[in-house]
């Protein structure tokens, strides 16, 4: 008698991500996909050519496990110029296959079963599975609605002797909220004198609007000494399919990060790293990014005024959220499906970013698209009549 092995799932509550679901639905109904966060306009031809050149020049084998050395040096220069933090590229930077991978690796480096991790909701969908698969416990704190600010009194109440990590995300996905200096000072006060780590997801660091300043953890000495900070080349250079990012952390923390990294991906795509090292010499490519994408946000929001949806201000990221509770009590999942099937525009319901599916009747739209795409999407939404 043969026995078929069975798997006891380590993530029993996890199914297919909402991004995959909505993108597939968009394909099925030939809808404009404003759900998943990726641009539909081309990346820099110069960067494409740099990759081709790197391959022609023979950079096609493994590079250093921690990342192509020159690329790490360029990142260190950038961090020092932007945030006044002189980091060591040899010991404090690791190149990773995307920002999501960096987040998982950082958590796996420090979490033990029973540890608690504070997560602000709505939260990017990888955070909680990353925590639970490590045997740790997510401690969920809802951001205030509709401004999505941090309820600091609630944070203080949730700190216990088991609190191991506090996760932050600025600019925030899905809401576009950004942390202010006052928030960083509050966090400094809370973790002072504790053994709590900070994990800062800053993949949208250059997608910040309205002349505001990105409050990176790296600006704050008392925070950066206990922080893993995760970034994404894909979000900065419009090449999300490259899946390249990096993590910055103090040397002792990075040593543990690399222990996990070396037995997972080991190293990342060499020619793209070589290309990025050259392309980073053009600092305008990221310094002007916020203004360029803000134009798309502003244009999209102006167009959306002709629809019944109500804008919730977004100060960063690829995303803007819109409310519809003033004209409908339809659950946001159902509203998102309806808009996709009947009006040809795919969005993401914000309730999926809450573990208990808190539904404020809000949809997330990605505006990192060509103007013609945004125009056609809004034209279709104008046919929606509540």
C-alpha positions as a printed Julia matrix, in Angstrom:
386×3 Matrix{Float64}:
   0.0    0.0     0.0
   1.52   3.27   -1.09
   1.25   6.38    1.04
   0.98   9.79   -0.55
   2.68  12.46    1.54
   0.59  15.41    2.55
   1.61  18.94    3.4
   0.55  20.71    6.55
   0.52  24.26    5.27
   2.67  26.79    7.08
   0.47  29.5     5.58
  -3.0   27.97    5.76
  -4.83  31.28    5.41
  -2.93  32.36    2.31
  -4.3   31.99   -1.2
  -3.54  33.73   -4.47
  -2.72  37.41   -3.95
  -5.33  40.01   -4.82
  -2.89  41.55   -7.31
  -2.81  38.33   -9.32
  -6.57  37.92   -9.02
  -7.36  41.44  -10.24
  -4.73  41.34  -12.99
  -6.16  38.07  -14.29
  -9.65  39.53  -14.12
  -8.41  42.55  -16.07
  -7.08  40.26  -18.82
 -10.29  38.25  -18.92
 -12.46  41.35  -19.37
  -9.94  43.38  -21.38
  -9.91  45.98  -18.63
  -7.36  48.73  -18.03
  -5.26  47.53  -15.12
  -4.95  50.28  -12.51
  -4.72  47.64   -9.81
  -1.19  46.27   -9.76
   1.65  48.73   -9.21
   3.67  48.76  -12.38
   4.19  51.42  -15.08
   2.95  50.94  -18.64
   5.45  53.43  -20.05
   8.99  52.46  -21.1
  12.02  52.52  -18.86
  15.14  54.48  -19.79
  16.61  53.39  -23.16
  20.02  54.28  -21.74
  19.58  51.8   -18.9
  18.48  49.12  -21.36
  21.59  49.77  -23.41
  23.78  49.6   -20.29
  22.45  46.09  -19.61
  23.14  45.01  -23.18
  26.63  46.46  -22.95
  27.28  44.67  -19.66
  26.35  41.36  -21.28
  28.47  42.06  -24.36
  31.37  42.95  -22.05
  31.15  39.54  -20.42
  29.4   40.31  -17.11
  27.33  37.14  -17.3
  28.55  34.99  -14.43
  27.96  35.19  -10.68
  28.92  38.44   -9.07
  29.73  38.84   -5.37
  27.16  37.31   -3.04
  26.57  40.68   -1.4
  26.16  42.47   -4.73
  28.33  43.94   -7.47
  30.93  45.97   -5.53
  30.71  49.12   -7.66
  26.93  49.18   -7.33
  27.2   49.0    -3.54
  29.69  51.87   -3.64
  27.29  53.97   -5.7
  24.46  53.26   -3.27
  26.68  54.31   -0.36
  27.47  57.59   -2.15
  23.78  58.2    -2.75
  22.83  57.5     0.88
  25.51  59.86    2.13
  24.4   62.61   -0.26
  20.69  62.27    0.48
  20.6   61.34    4.16
  23.99  62.36    5.54
  24.87  58.81    6.53
  28.34  57.52    5.54
  27.77  53.78    5.32
  30.3   51.06    4.54
  29.41  49.43    1.2
  31.34  46.29    2.13
  29.55  45.54    5.37
  26.21  47.38    5.36
  24.64  46.87    1.91
  23.33  43.7     0.3
  21.76  43.58   -3.17
  18.61  41.48   -3.22
  16.14  40.09   -5.79
  13.59  42.77   -5.0
  12.41  44.73   -1.98
   9.93  42.05   -0.89
  12.76  39.53   -0.66
  14.77  41.98    1.44
  11.86  42.35    3.86
  11.45  38.58    4.23
  15.18  38.06    4.74
  15.41  40.79    7.37
  12.52  39.33    9.36
  13.91  35.81    9.09
  17.25  37.09   10.38
  15.88  38.26   13.72
  12.58  36.53   14.51
  12.17  33.6    16.88
   8.92  31.71   17.56
   6.67  33.74   19.83
   8.23  37.1    19.02
   5.8   39.94   18.33
   5.96  42.27   15.34
   3.97  45.5    15.2
   2.36  46.02   11.8
   0.29  49.01   10.74
  -2.77  48.26    8.66
  -3.63  48.52    5.85
  -0.36  46.68    5.19
   1.44  45.44    2.1
   0.39  41.84    1.65
   3.76  40.13    2.23
   4.33  41.43    5.76
   2.1   39.15    7.79
   2.91  35.9     5.94
   6.61  36.73    6.39
   6.04  37.07   10.13
   3.86  34.0    10.64
   6.04  31.64    8.6
   8.83  32.49   11.07
   6.62  31.48   14.01
   6.22  35.06   15.19
   3.01  36.92   15.99
   1.79  40.0    14.09
   0.39  42.7    16.37
  -1.95  44.72   14.19
  -2.56  48.45   14.65
  -4.99  50.18   12.25
  -3.98  53.54   10.86
  -6.58  56.23   11.51
  -9.15  56.63    8.74
  -9.36  58.53    6.45
  -5.97  60.27    6.88
  -4.11  57.01    7.63
  -1.93  58.46   10.4
  -0.12  56.52   13.13
  -2.09  56.24   16.41
   0.95  56.58   18.67
  -0.94  56.1    21.93
  -2.09  52.74   20.63
   1.46  51.81   19.66
   2.66  52.44   23.2
  -0.1   50.2    24.55
   0.9   47.35   22.26
   4.6   47.29   23.2
   5.4   44.24   25.36
   8.48  42.33   26.48
   7.97  40.13   23.4
   7.99  43.0    20.88
  10.88  42.23   18.54
  10.24  44.39   15.45
   8.24  47.46   14.48
   7.55  47.66   10.75
   7.08  50.93    8.95
   6.4   51.78    5.32
   6.88  55.25    3.9
   5.71  56.27    1.36
   2.92  53.89    2.22
   1.41  51.17    0.09
  -1.59  51.14   -0.39
  -2.56  54.64    0.81
   0.23  56.99   -0.29
   0.58  58.34    3.25
   4.09  59.45    4.26
   5.69  59.58    7.68
   6.55  63.03    9.03
   9.51  64.04   11.2
   7.2   64.01   14.23
   6.41  60.35   13.53
  10.09  59.46   13.42
  10.67  61.24   16.73
   7.79  59.34   18.29
   9.32  56.08   17.09
  12.71  57.1    18.46
  11.18  57.68   21.88
   9.3   54.39   21.86
  12.28  52.17   20.98
  14.85  54.03   23.11
  16.27  51.75   25.77
  14.68  48.63   24.25
  15.97  45.72   22.15
  13.34  46.35   19.45
  14.42  46.28   15.82
  12.91  48.51   13.12
  12.18  47.27    9.61
  11.63  50.18    7.26
  10.12  49.53    3.83
  11.19  52.52    1.73
  10.82  51.14   -1.79
   8.99  54.31   -2.9
  11.62  56.67   -1.43
  11.77  58.86   -4.56
   8.05  58.82   -5.28
   7.15  61.61   -2.89
   5.13  64.71   -3.75
   4.13  68.29   -2.92
   7.69  69.39   -2.04
   7.73  67.11    0.99
  10.82  65.33    2.26
  11.25  61.59    2.5
  11.77  60.84    6.18
  14.07  57.87    5.8
  15.08  55.99    8.93
  18.62  56.58    7.68
  18.31  60.27    8.62
  17.98  59.38   12.32
  21.08  57.97   14.08
  19.11  56.5    16.99
  16.88  54.6    14.57
  19.32  53.5    11.9
  21.5   51.73   14.46
  18.65  49.21   14.96
  17.07  49.21   11.48
  16.91  47.1     8.36
  15.98  49.49    5.53
  14.7   48.01    2.27
  14.71  49.63   -1.18
  13.73  48.82   -4.77
  15.45  49.62   -8.07
  12.28  48.53   -9.87
  10.19  51.33   -8.38
  12.89  53.95   -8.96
  13.76  53.09  -12.55
  10.4   51.78  -13.88
  11.68  48.21  -14.2
   9.61  46.24  -11.69
  10.15  43.05  -13.67
  13.86  43.15  -12.93
  13.18  42.28   -9.28
  16.25  44.01   -7.9
  16.5   45.86   -4.61
  18.77  46.18   -1.64
  18.9   46.27    2.14
  20.94  48.56    4.38
  21.67  47.73    8.01
  24.4   48.03   10.65
  27.24  45.56   10.17
  26.25  43.16   12.98
  22.68  42.97   11.7
  23.77  42.62    8.09
  25.96  39.66    9.02
  22.82  37.79   10.1
  20.9   38.99    7.04
  23.6   37.56    4.78
  23.51  34.2     6.52
  19.95  33.8     5.29
  20.62  35.41    1.91
  23.55  33.15    0.98
  21.43  30.01    1.17
  18.45  31.48   -0.62
  19.21  33.47   -3.78
  22.99  33.61   -3.07
  23.5   36.4    -5.61
  21.5   38.51   -8.06
  21.45  39.23  -11.8
  24.96  40.41  -12.71
  24.52  42.42  -15.95
  21.66  44.45  -14.48
  23.76  45.32  -11.44
  26.64  46.42  -13.66
  24.2   48.55  -15.66
  22.69  50.13  -12.58
  26.14  51.02  -11.23
  26.77  53.03  -14.39
  23.3   54.52  -14.57
  23.38  55.75  -10.96
  25.97  58.32  -12.01
  23.0   60.23  -13.44
  21.51  61.45  -10.17
  18.76  63.35  -11.97
  17.19  60.04  -12.92
  16.0   59.65   -9.33
  16.11  63.24   -8.07
  13.52  64.36  -10.65
  11.36  61.26  -10.37
   8.96  62.62   -7.74
   8.05  65.7    -9.77
   7.5   63.66  -12.92
   5.22  61.11  -11.27
   3.4   63.82   -9.29
   2.27  65.22  -12.62
   0.62  61.87  -13.31
  -1.01  61.87   -9.88
  -2.33  65.39  -10.33
  -3.58  64.71  -13.84
  -5.33  61.52  -12.79
  -6.97  63.17   -9.78
  -8.18  66.05  -11.95
  -9.71  63.58  -14.4
 -11.33  61.64  -11.55
 -13.28  64.73  -10.5
 -15.66  63.84  -13.32
 -16.53  60.57  -11.56
 -18.44  60.04   -8.31
 -15.34  58.73   -6.5
 -13.8   60.89   -3.75
 -10.03  61.33   -3.55
  -8.12  60.63   -0.34
  -4.9   62.69   -0.55
  -1.79  60.71   -1.5
   1.66  62.16   -0.78
   3.76  59.36   -2.26
   4.0   55.96   -3.99
   2.34  54.87   -7.25
  -1.1   54.91   -5.66
  -4.11  57.03   -4.86
  -7.12  55.81   -2.91
 -10.69  56.86   -3.63
 -13.78  56.53   -1.41
 -17.24  55.62   -2.58
 -19.11  55.06    0.71
 -20.97  58.33    0.21
 -22.96  56.77   -2.62
 -22.81  52.99   -2.08
 -22.6   50.37    0.66
 -21.33  47.76   -1.79
 -18.34  45.86   -0.29
 -15.11  47.03   -1.87
 -14.29  43.61   -3.32
 -17.63  43.56   -5.09
 -17.18  47.14   -6.27
 -13.73  46.32   -7.67
 -15.09  43.29   -9.51
 -18.04  45.28  -10.84
 -15.8   48.05  -12.19
 -13.59  45.46  -13.89
 -16.36  43.42  -15.48
 -18.84  46.14  -16.35
 -16.7   49.25  -16.87
 -13.34  47.85  -17.92
 -11.15  49.29  -15.15
  -9.34  47.09  -12.62
  -8.5   48.42   -9.15
  -7.59  46.85   -5.81
 -10.0   46.84   -2.83
  -8.22  48.26    0.21
  -9.94  45.81    2.59
  -7.52  43.09    1.39
  -4.71  44.94    3.16
  -6.42  44.24    6.53
  -6.4   40.82    8.18
 -10.01  41.26    9.28
 -11.01  42.74    5.89
 -11.91  46.12    7.37
 -13.94  47.78    4.66
 -14.05  51.58    4.51
 -15.42  51.45    0.94
 -12.07  52.46   -0.58
 -10.35  51.39   -3.8
  -6.67  51.77   -4.68
  -5.73  53.06   -8.13
  -2.24  52.98   -9.67
  -1.59  56.23  -11.56
   1.93  55.32  -12.79
   0.61  55.03  -16.32
   0.73  56.87  -19.62
  -1.63  59.85  -19.85
  -3.58  58.07  -22.58
  -4.1   55.09  -20.26
  -5.36  57.32  -17.46
  -7.63  59.2   -19.84
  -9.19  56.03  -21.19
  -9.64  54.59  -17.7
 -11.48  57.67  -16.46
 -13.55  57.79  -19.64
 -14.73  54.29  -18.81
 -15.36  55.17  -15.17
 -17.55  58.08  -16.29
 -20.04  55.47  -17.48
 -20.46  54.33  -13.86
 -23.61  55.79  -12.36
 -24.4   54.97   -8.71
